[in-house]
Amino acid sequence: MLRAYLTRRSASVSAALCLALGVACHSGDDDATPSGSSGAPANGGTSSGSGGTESGSGGSSTGGSSATGGSSTGGSSATGGSSTGGSSTGGSATGGSSTAGGSATGGSSTSGGSATGGTSTGGTGAGVFATGGSAGTSTSGGSGGANSAGTSGATGGSAGTGADPCDTALFCDDFESYTSALNGKWTLRTTSGAVALDQTQHVSGAQSVKFTTQAGSKATALMRIADASIFPVPGNVLYGRMLFRVESQPTQSVHWTMIAGLGVVPGQTYHSEYRYGGQMPITQNNTFAGSQLMANYETPDWYADKSTPGSDCWRHSSARVLPSAKWTCVEWKFDGANNGMQMWLDGAPADDLTIMGHGDGCVNAANDFTWTAPTFASIDLGWESYQQDDARTAYIDDVVLSTTKIGCP
């Protein structure tokens, strides 16, 4: 989980579409705004559908904190330590003499960047550690933006690298502050599904959020954030990151969503939605590899009001899939200013899922229909499927929303 970031003066611890013979069909959803499908992929396979949606986090850093005045046994304090990929601001070590047998008590960096604080016997490290002992551990952050510091380097090792994204983020949640259920800025959307805290799977800390759906033709298990402290986003450009894990994936054509950004189209009265998920089964070397990832655009109000634009547009990836039963760092950018979308997986760009203006085709509009972005007012995360499917289980941890790219822990 994202770890809490603490600063102290003297001591710190750093329906849906079915494409068969060229005929499309769709199914509805729990918000009474059904969606159509997301058509055929580039590789010529059949595909089916996207479902509609209603019309409507303290993350952990990967770097240790810089030392600000602490020293370790036998060593002098370092000055001006910097992190790889982002220097700490205000976190350089500025004094403090070594004391035999004393522990280092470096202050934390204001930006989360790691620094080489007081030197310890055998190596450098930031944060709290005793001579010959292990690094100080991070403390868990609360929901709704509590920051957390990375662990410091142990004696003989250096501090972690990178800035804490929660220092400048709109929202961070490592899900460590909840005792029984999600609350605060999160609301739950479930139909034939459930959302709960879980201690069996997590990336950091001790728990994550578990999403389960039952077998059936339509299932929703999503958590939504639509807080006025976050939305609207400056410039209508929103970056997000989550650690995502799905235990199994559909072996048949089932459109599913894991990320969705919804809002009203500027100057209009109807909603549009940017989504990332998947649809088509992919086989590699005669073995099922996963569900092909896909970008999807929807105007859900059309299903109830045909005076608004229809869409249900798609871009299929080039046989790109998520691994099953393994954590993946998923990042995205919803670029409302340029009607664009981007995705990164484990830090690497997924260029085949980039949208600039429009995708490859649409069910209820021309293939070059513009994916006009909404003024983003909410983000849904979890699992939602729109055709007949088996039961599914997924997990999410370490969520960050920001106005700049975040990076992976």
C-alpha positions as CSV (number, residue, x, y, z in Angstrom):
1,M,0.0,0.0,0.0
2,L,1.0,3.6,-0.3
3,R,2.8,4.4,2.9
4,A,2.1,7.4,5.2
5,Y,4.5,10.2,4.8
6,L,5.6,11.6,8.2
7,T,7.8,14.7,8.9
8,R,9.2,15.4,12.4
9,R,11.9,18.0,13.5
10,S,14.2,15.6,15.3
11,A,13.1,12.2,14.2
12,S,11.0,10.8,11.2
13,V,10.2,7.6,9.5
14,S,11.0,8.2,6.1
15,A,-27.0,-5.8,-24.2
16,A,-23.6,-5.4,-24.9
17,L,-22.4,-6.0,-28.4
18,C,-22.3,-9.4,-30.0
19,L,-20.7,-9.3,-33.5
20,A,-21.9,-12.4,-35.3
21,L,-22.1,-12.3,-39.0
22,G,-21.8,-8.6,-38.8
23,V,-24.9,-8.1,-36.6
24,A,-24.6,-6.1,-33.4
25,C,-26.7,-6.3,-30.2
26,H,-26.4,-4.8,-26.7
27,S,-27.5,-5.3,-23.2
28,G,-28.3,-2.8,-20.5
29,D,-26.8,-2.1,-17.1
30,D,-27.9,-1.3,-13.5
31,D,-28.1,2.4,-14.1
32,A,-30.6,2.0,-17.0
33,T,-28.2,3.4,-19.5
34,P,-27.3,0.3,-21.6
35,S,-24.5,0.4,-24.1
36,G,-23.9,-1.4,-27.4
37,S,-20.8,-3.2,-28.4
38,S,-17.2,-2.6,-29.3
39,G,-16.8,-4.0,-32.8
40,A,-14.4,-6.2,-34.5
41,P,-10.7,-6.1,-33.6
42,A,-7.9,-5.3,-36.1
43,N,-7.0,-9.0,-36.3
44,G,-10.4,-9.8,-37.8
45,G,-11.8,-11.7,-34.8
46,T,-15.3,-11.0,-33.7
47,S,-16.0,-8.9,-30.7
48,S,-18.8,-7.9,-28.5
49,G,-19.8,-5.3,-26.3
50,S,-19.5,-2.4,-24.0
51,G,-22.0,-1.8,-21.4
52,G,-23.4,1.4,-20.3
53,T,-22.8,3.3,-17.2
54,E,-24.9,5.7,-15.2
55,S,-25.1,9.2,-16.5
56,G,-24.4,10.4,-13.8
57,S,-5.9,7.5,-2.2
58,G,-2.3,8.0,1.0
59,G,-0.3,6.3,-1.6
60,S,3.2,4.9,-0.9
61,S,6.3,6.3,-2.4
62,T,9.1,4.2,-3.8
63,G,11.8,6.3,-2.4
64,G,13.1,6.8,1.1
65,S,12.9,10.2,2.7
66,S,15.9,12.5,2.8
67,A,17.8,13.1,6.0
68,T,17.6,16.6,7.4
69,G,20.0,16.8,10.2
70,G,20.3,13.3,11.5
71,S,23.5,11.3,11.6
72,S,24.5,7.7,12.1
73,T,27.1,6.0,14.1
74,G,30.5,6.7,13.0
75,G,29.4,8.8,10.0
76,S,28.9,12.5,9.2
77,S,25.7,13.8,7.8
78,A,25.5,14.1,4.0
79,T,24.6,17.3,2.3
80,G,22.5,17.7,-0.8
81,G,21.4,14.1,-1.3
82,S,19.3,13.5,-4.5
83,S,17.0,10.8,-5.7
84,T,17.1,8.9,-9.0
85,G,14.3,10.3,-11.2
86,G,13.6,13.4,-9.0
87,S,15.6,15.2,-6.4
88,S,14.2,15.9,-3.0
89,T,13.2,19.5,-2.3
90,G,14.1,20.7,1.1
91,G,15.4,17.3,2.1
92,S,19.1,17.6,2.0
93,A,21.0,16.7,5.1
94,T,22.2,19.9,6.7
95,G,24.2,19.2,9.7
96,G,24.2,16.9,12.7
97,S,27.3,15.1,13.9
98,S,27.8,11.4,14.3
99,T,27.5,10.0,17.8
100,A,28.8,6.6,18.8
101,G,26.0,4.2,19.3
102,G,23.3,6.8,18.3
103,S,20.7,6.3,15.7
104,A,20.2,8.5,12.7
105,T,17.1,10.7,12.8
106,G,16.9,12.3,9.5
107,G,13.9,14.5,8.6
108,S,11.7,13.7,5.7
109,S,11.8,15.3,2.2
110,T,9.0,17.6,1.3
111,S,8.7,16.0,-2.2
112,G,9.4,12.4,-1.3
113,G,12.6,12.3,-3.3
114,S,15.3,10.2,-1.7
115,A,18.5,11.7,-0.4
116,T,21.6,10.3,1.1
117,G,21.2,11.3,4.7
118,G,23.5,10.6,7.5
119,T,26.0,7.9,6.6
120,S,25.8,4.7,8.5
121,T,28.5,2.2,9.1
122,G,29.1,0.5,5.8
123,G,26.7,2.5,3.6
124,T,24.3,5.4,3.2
125,G,20.6,5.6,4.0
126,A,17.9,8.0,4.7
127,G,15.3,7.8,7.5
128,V,15.8,6.0,10.8
129,F,18.2,3.1,11.4
130,A,20.5,2.0,14.2
131,T,24.1,1.0,13.8
132,G,24.1,-2.4,12.2
133,G,20.3,-2.5,12.3
134,S,17.6,-2.4,9.7
135,A,16.0,0.5,8.1
136,G,13.0,2.2,9.7
137,T,9.7,1.0,8.3
138,S,7.0,3.2,6.8
139,T,3.7,3.8,8.5
140,S,0.5,3.3,6.7
141,G,-1.4,6.3,5.3
142,G,-5.1,7.1,5.6
143,S,-7.6,7.4,2.9
144,G,-8.2,10.6,0.9
145,G,-4.7,11.7,0.4
146,A,-2.5,10.9,3.3
147,N,1.1,10.6,2.1
148,S,3.5,7.9,3.1
149,A,7.2,7.7,3.1
150,G,9.3,5.0,1.6
151,T,11.4,2.8,3.9
152,S,15.0,4.0,4.4
153,G,18.0,2.1,3.4
154,A,19.5,-0.3,5.9
155,T,23.1,-0.1,7.1
156,G,25.2,-0.9,4.1
157,G,22.5,0.1,1.6
158,S,21.2,3.3,0.1
159,A,17.8,4.9,0.4
160,G,15.1,4.2,-2.2
161,T,14.7,6.3,-5.2
162,G,11.8,8.5,-6.7
163,A,9.5,11.1,-5.3
164,D,6.4,10.4,-3.4
165,P,3.6,11.1,-5.9
166,C,1.2,11.9,-3.1
167,D,3.1,15.1,-2.4
168,T,1.5,16.7,-5.4
169,A,-1.4,14.4,-6.2
170,L,-5.1,15.3,-6.3
171,F,-5.9,12.1,-4.4
172,C,-4.0,9.1,-2.9
173,D,-5.4,6.0,-1.2
174,D,-3.4,2.9,0.0
175,F,-6.6,1.5,1.7
176,E,-4.8,1.1,5.0
177,S,-7.0,3.4,7.0
178,Y,-10.3,1.5,6.6
179,T,-11.3,-1.0,9.2
180,S,-14.4,-2.6,7.8
181,A,-15.4,-1.1,4.5
182,L,-14.6,1.6,2.0
183,N,-16.0,5.0,2.9
184,G,-15.1,8.7,2.7
185,K,-14.7,9.8,-0.9
186,W,-15.5,6.3,-2.4
187,T,-19.0,5.1,-3.3
188,L,-19.8,1.6,-4.5
189,R,-21.6,0.5,-7.6
190,T,-22.6,-3.2,-7.6
191,T,-24.9,-5.4,-9.6
192,S,-24.4,-9.1,-9.2
193,G,-21.1,-8.1,-7.6
194,A,-19.4,-7.0,-4.4
195,V,-16.6,-4.7,-3.3
196,A,-14.8,-5.4,0.0
197,L,-11.5,-4.8,1.8
198,D,-9.1,-7.8,1.6
199,Q,-6.0,-8.9,3.5
200,T,-5.0,-11.9,1.4
201,Q,-3.7,-9.8,-1.6
202,H,-1.9,-6.5,-1.4
203,V,1.1,-4.7,-2.8
204,S,2.1,-2.6,0.2
205,G,0.7,-2.4,3.7
206,A,-1.7,-5.0,4.8
207,Q,-4.8,-4.8,2.6
208,S,-6.3,-3.9,-0.8
209,V,-9.8,-3.7,-2.3
210,K,-11.4,-6.9,-3.7
211,F,-13.9,-6.9,-6.5
212,T,-16.1,-10.0,-7.2
213,T,-18.8,-10.6,-9.8
214,Q,-21.2,-13.5,-10.1
215,A,-21.6,-15.5,-13.3
216,G,-24.2,-13.9,-15.6
217,S,-24.9,-11.7,-18.5
218,K,-24.1,-8.4,-16.7
219,A,-22.2,-7.8,-13.6
220,T,-20.8,-4.7,-11.9
221,A,-18.3,-4.3,-9.0
222,L,-16.9,-0.8,-9.1
223,M,-15.8,1.9,-6.7
224,R,-16.4,5.5,-7.7
225,I,-14.7,8.7,-6.7
226,A,-16.5,11.9,-7.6
227,D,-15.5,14.3,-4.9
228,A,-15.6,18.1,-5.4
229,S,-12.1,18.4,-4.0
230,I,-10.8,16.5,-7.0
231,F,-13.2,17.3,-9.9
232,P,-13.2,19.2,-12.2
233,V,-9.6,18.6,-12.8
234,P,-7.4,21.6,-13.9
235,G,-7.2,21.7,-17.6
236,N,-9.5,18.6,-17.8
237,V,-6.4,16.4,-18.0
238,L,-6.4,13.6,-15.5
239,Y,-3.6,11.1,-14.8
240,G,-4.3,7.9,-12.8
241,R,-2.4,4.9,-11.4
242,M,-3.5,1.8,-9.7
243,L,-2.0,-1.6,-8.9
244,F,-4.4,-4.1,-10.5
245,R,-4.7,-7.9,-10.3
246,V,-7.3,-10.1,-12.0
247,E,-7.4,-13.8,-11.0
248,S,-8.8,-15.1,-14.3
249,Q,-10.1,-13.6,-17.6
250,P,-12.9,-14.5,-20.0
251,T,-12.0,-17.1,-22.5
252,Q,-14.8,-16.0,-24.9
253,S,-15.7,-12.6,-26.3
254,V,-16.8,-10.5,-23.3
255,H,-16.3,-6.8,-23.0
256,W,-15.2,-5.7,-19.6
257,T,-14.1,-2.4,-18.0
258,M,-11.5,-1.7,-15.3
259,I,-11.2,2.1,-15.6
260,A,-13.9,4.6,-16.6
261,G,-14.1,8.4,-16.6
262,L,-17.5,10.0,-16.9
263,G,-18.9,13.5,-17.2
264,V,-21.0,15.9,-19.2
265,V,-19.7,16.9,-22.6
266,P,-18.8,20.7,-22.5
267,G,-21.5,22.9,-24.0
268,Q,-23.9,19.9,-24.1
269,T,-26.4,18.2,-21.8
270,Y,-25.4,14.6,-22.5
271,H,-22.6,12.5,-20.9
272,S,-19.7,10.7,-22.4
273,E,-17.3,8.2,-20.9
274,Y,-13.7,7.2,-21.5
275,R,-12.9,3.5,-20.6
276,Y,-10.1,1.1,-20.6
277,G,-10.8,-2.7,-20.4
278,G,-10.7,-5.6,-22.7
279,Q,-12.8,-7.9,-24.9
280,M,-11.4,-10.5,-27.3
281,P,-9.7,-13.8,-26.2
282,I,-6.1,-14.0,-27.3
283,T,-4.3,-17.3,-27.9
284,Q,-0.6,-17.6,-28.1
285,N,1.1,-20.9,-29.0
286,N,-2.2,-22.6,-28.8
287,T,-2.6,-21.5,-25.2
288,F,-5.1,-18.9,-23.9
289,A,-3.1,-15.8,-23.0
290,G,-5.8,-13.4,-21.8
291,S,-8.4,-10.9,-22.9
292,Q,-7.2,-8.4,-25.5
293,L,-7.0,-4.9,-24.0
294,M,-9.2,-2.2,-25.5
295,A,-10.0,1.5,-25.3
296,N,-13.7,2.3,-25.5
297,Y,-15.8,5.5,-25.9
298,E,-19.5,5.6,-24.9
299,T,-22.3,8.2,-24.8
300,P,-24.7,6.3,-22.5
301,D,-27.6,8.8,-22.5
302,W,-28.3,7.8,-26.2
303,Y,-29.9,4.5,-25.1
304,A,-32.7,6.4,-23.4
305,D,-32.7,9.6,-25.5
306,K,-32.0,9.1,-29.2
307,S,-31.7,12.9,-29.7
308,T,-28.3,12.6,-28.1
309,P,-25.3,11.1,-30.1
310,G,-24.8,7.4,-30.2
311,S,-21.3,6.0,-30.2
312,D,-19.9,2.8,-28.5
313,C,-16.5,3.2,-30.2
314,W,-13.4,1.1,-29.8
315,R,-9.7,0.6,-30.4
316,H,-8.4,-2.9,-29.8
317,S,-4.8,-3.3,-28.8
318,S,-2.4,-5.5,-30.8
319,A,-3.1,-8.7,-28.9
320,R,-1.9,-7.0,-25.7
321,V,-3.2,-8.6,-22.5
322,L,-2.8,-8.3,-18.8
323,P,-1.3,-11.3,-16.9
324,S,-3.7,-13.3,-14.7
325,A,-3.1,-13.8,-11.0
326,K,-0.3,-11.2,-11.0
327,W,-0.1,-7.5,-10.0
328,T,0.3,-5.0,-12.8
329,C,1.0,-1.3,-12.5
330,V,-1.7,0.4,-14.7
331,E,-1.4,4.1,-15.5
332,W,-3.6,6.1,-17.7
333,K,-4.1,9.7,-19.0
334,F,-7.5,11.1,-19.9
335,D,-6.7,14.1,-22.0
336,G,-10.0,16.1,-22.2
337,A,-8.3,19.1,-23.7
338,N,-7.3,17.0,-26.8
339,N,-9.9,14.2,-26.8
340,G,-7.2,11.7,-26.1
341,M,-6.3,8.7,-24.0
342,Q,-3.1,7.0,-23.1
343,M,-2.1,3.9,-21.1
344,W,1.1,2.6,-19.5
345,L,1.7,-0.9,-18.1
346,D,4.4,-1.5,-15.6
347,G,5.9,1.9,-16.7
348,A,6.0,1.0,-20.4
349,P,3.7,2.9,-22.9
350,A,0.9,0.8,-24.5
351,D,1.0,2.9,-27.7
352,D,-1.6,0.6,-29.4
353,L,-4.2,1.9,-26.9
354,T,-3.5,5.6,-27.5
355,I,-6.4,7.7,-28.7
356,M,-6.1,11.0,-30.4
357,G,-9.5,12.2,-31.6
358,H,-11.0,8.9,-32.5
359,G,-10.5,5.1,-32.6
360,D,-10.9,2.4,-35.1
361,G,-14.7,2.0,-35.3
362,C,-18.0,2.6,-33.7
363,V,-21.2,0.6,-33.3
364,N,-23.7,3.5,-33.2
365,A,-21.8,6.1,-35.1
366,A,-19.4,6.6,-38.0
367,N,-16.0,4.9,-37.6
368,D,-14.2,8.2,-37.4
369,F,-16.7,9.6,-34.8
370,T,-14.8,12.0,-32.5
371,W,-14.4,10.8,-29.0
372,T,-15.4,14.1,-27.5
373,A,-14.2,14.1,-23.9
374,P,-16.5,15.1,-21.1
375,T,-15.6,17.4,-18.3
376,F,-14.4,14.6,-16.1
377,A,-16.5,14.4,-12.9
378,S,-15.9,10.9,-11.7
379,I,-13.6,7.9,-12.0
380,D,-14.8,4.2,-11.6
381,L,-12.3,1.5,-10.9
382,G,-12.9,-2.3,-10.6
383,W,-14.5,-4.8,-12.8
384,E,-17.7,-4.6,-15.0
385,S,-18.7,-7.0,-17.7
386,Y,-21.5,-6.8,-20.3
387,Q,-22.0,-10.3,-21.7
388,Q,-22.5,-13.7,-20.3
389,D,-19.4,-14.5,-18.3
390,D,-18.1,-16.6,-15.4
391,A,-17.5,-15.3,-11.9
392,R,-14.5,-13.0,-11.7
393,T,-12.3,-11.7,-8.9
394,A,-10.0,-8.7,-9.1
395,Y,-8.0,-6.6,-6.7
396,I,-6.9,-2.9,-6.6
397,D,-4.2,-1.2,-4.5
398,D,-2.3,2.1,-4.3
399,V,-4.6,4.4,-6.2
400,V,-3.3,7.9,-7.2
401,L,-5.0,10.6,-9.2
402,S,-2.9,13.5,-10.4
403,T,-2.4,16.3,-12.9
404,T,0.9,14.9,-13.9
405,K,2.2,11.4,-14.8
406,I,2.7,9.4,-11.6
407,G,4.9,6.4,-12.3
408,C,5.0,3.0,-10.7
409,P,6.1,2.1,-7.1
